[in-house]
């Protein structure tokens, strides 16, 4: 039933966005994705420039950074690892 209602709604002129609107939306999303990727690569490069002692202080080693692709946000990855570590610590 939902599919039928959706199909009927799509056939109306005021339901579908124009081609120009969809194109602009795609360009904006692409720009946002590229910005996020650039920020992640910049942060990863900053972490790679830290010496081994500083990396150890924040719970990383050089091998952890070498395996991360440049598209991964290292700060987000570290936050997830810290949350998992905190859960394990509180359980045990």
ABEGO torsion letter per residue (X at the ends): XAAAAAAAAAABAAABBBAAAAAAAAAAAAAAAAAAAAAAAAAAAAAAABBAAAAAAAGBBAAAAAABBAABBAAAAAAAAAAAAAAAAAAX
